[in-house]
Amino acid sequence: MNVLKFLSETSPFNALAPDALRDLAELGQVRAVPKGGRVYAEGEHAGLTYVVMTGQVQITRAASDGKPLTIEILKAGEMFGCVGCAAMGNYPCEAVAGAASDILLFPMSHIRNLLEKNLAFGRALFYDMSRRMREAQSFRTLGAETVEKRIAGVLLWLAGKFGSDLPFTRQSIAEMANTTPESAIRTLIDFRRRGLIATGWKRIAMRNSKALRELLEGVAA
């Protein structure tokens, strides 16, 4: 994939002037990461900023029982690893490829320079990060709900990012809903029986998002 073309079509980079965009594209390096491959570890020095070019990336933290807790799932075009942009630090979470992915990476120092010199770029990045923080906060509030509502919420959240055909396994749904695979399987089978979803090999298709939304909000029994 052409890096310059990709950046010119991706926020916040499309807010840059042509010369700055070309300079950034020349600095960028593309890393192919296999499914399950680690992009960076929790606590690792934050020296790079990343953008998903293809595939998907899961941002996780270790829960109190040591199991990975999914905080966010990133699709193509989304930037991550930005915690050190304002003040160089360490990555607070782990980033793992949820599917075979191409990851574009830049030196953190260059992104910081762009933020200091380019108001439009900084504004676009702020809007993007604010939107994702709202989405992540909404996702985290599911933790206090029943398993059924947590899984409904996860499916709706994923559909909002990836569309109605979700390339996720039942194991992945269980991890995102912070429940056991057995509970996730039982719930997904029930959802399928009720016509809310259809399931296939490592895929889940949304069939009745309205009913899932009503279930999540307590409208449906």
N, C-alpha and C positions, 0 to 999 in steps of 0.2 A: 504494500500500500504506500502511496506517495505521502510522505510526512507533511510536506508543505500544504498539499491539498486537504489532507485530514485536518490540520490545524486551522486552515482558513474556513472550515465548515463547523468548527467546534468552539463552543463557549467555554472559557472566557477569551480564548486566543484570537477569535475572530474580531475582537475589539482592538487588536494591535494594528499599528500602521504597517504597510507592506514591507518596509525595510526591517523593522523589528521582528516581523513574522518570519522573514527569510533567515535572519540571524538565529532565531530560536530553532527553526527547522534544521539548520545545519548543526546545532549543538545536540539535538535529540538523538537518542540511541534506542533502537527497537530490540526488546528482549522477548523471545518466545518462551513461554512458561507452560509446562504440561499441566493437565488437570491434577490438582492436589499439590502442585509445586508452590513453595513459599516465595513470595515477593520480598517481604521483609518480616522480621521477628519483633515481637513486643519487647520494648526496651532497647532496641538497636538504635544507633545514632542516626538521626534524621538528616542525611546528607543529600537525599534525592527526592524529587517530586515525580509522580507517576500519572499517566493517563492510560485508561483502557482503550486500546485501538480495536481489538476484536475479542470476543469471549466475554467472560465475567469474572469478577474478583469479589471474594467474601472477606469482610473485615470482621475479625473475631477477637474476643478476649476470653481468658480462662475464667470460668465460673468458680464458685467456692468449692465445688466438688472436683475441680480440675478439668472438667469437660469444656470444650470450646463453646462459647456463646456467641451466636451471630449477631452483630450490631448493625451491619449494613451490607447490602449486595450492590455492586457497581456494574453498570452496563457500559457498552462501548460509548466513548465520548465523555466519560466522567473522570474527573481528576481526583487523586487521593495522595496521602502522604504529605499533606500541606501543613502539618502541625508546626514545623520548624520555619515557616515562611516569615513570621513576625519575630520569633526568637528561636534561635537554633536550639534544639532539644533532642529528645528521643521519641521514637514512635510509641504511642501509648497502647497500640493494638497490634495484632498480627494480620497480615494480608496474604491470602492464599487464593490461587486460581481455582475458581469453581468449575471451570471448563478450560480446555486448551485455549490459551490467550496470547495475544501479542500486546506487550506493554511498552509504551513509550516513556522514556525517562529523561529527566533534565537535572542538572546541578541545582540544588536548592538555592545556592547563592545567586544564580541568574534570575530565578523567579522572584527573589527578594528585590533585586535591582529593578525588575520590571514593575513591581508594586510601588517602589519608591518614585519611579519616573513617569509612570503612565496611569493617569487617573481613570481613564476609561477601562483599562484592564483590571485595576483594583476594584472598581465598582461592579464590573461583570462577575468577578470572582466572588465578591461579597454576596451578590444576589444568588449565585449558584450555591454557595455554602449555606446561606440562610435557608434556602428551599430544602436542601438535603437535611439540615438540622431539624427542621419541622417534621420531615418525613420520618427521620430516625426517632424523634421524640414520640411521635404517634405510634411507631412500631414498638418502642419500649414499654408504653403504657399497657400493652397487651399482657404483660407478665402477671398481672393480678387476676386475669380472667380464667374461666374454665378452659380445659383442653379444647373443647369444641369451638369456643369463641376464639381462642388463640390461633387455632389452625385456620379458621375462617378469615381472621385478620391477616395472617401471613399470606394466604392465597390472594386476597384482595390487594394487599400491598405489592406483591410480586406482579400481579396483573397490571397494576398501575405503571410499573416500570418496564415490563417485558411483553405486555399484550396478553391475549387470552390463551395462547398456547405456551405453557410453562415447561421449560426443559429442566425440571427438577425431580429428583427421586423422592420416594417417601422418607428415606433416611434423612435427606436434606431438609425436608419439611419438618420432621421431628426435631432436628437440631435447632432450626429457626424458631420453632414454637416452644423450645425448651421442655420437651416431653420425651417419653420413651418411643422407640420405633413401633412397639406393639400398640401403644395408644394412638399413635398417628395413623397406623394402618387401619385400626378399627374405625376411627373417625372418617378417614377418607373413603373406606368402603361404604359407610353409612351415607356420606355425601353423594357418592355415586348412585347408591340405591334410590336416593331422593331426587336424582336428576340434577344435582347442583354442579357436578363435575363429571368428566369422563377421564379414564386413566389408560395409559398405554406404557410401552417400554420406556422407562425413565422420563415420562412426560405426563403432565396433567393439563387437561383442557377445561377451561371455565365454560359452564353451560348456563348457569343462572346466577350471575353476579348480584342481581337485585335481591334474591332470596338469601344469599350469603351475607349481604350487607344488613338485611333485616334481622338475621340471626345474630350477627355481631352486636347490633344495637338493641337487641332484646325485643324486637317487634314480633318476630316469628317464634313459635314454640320450638 
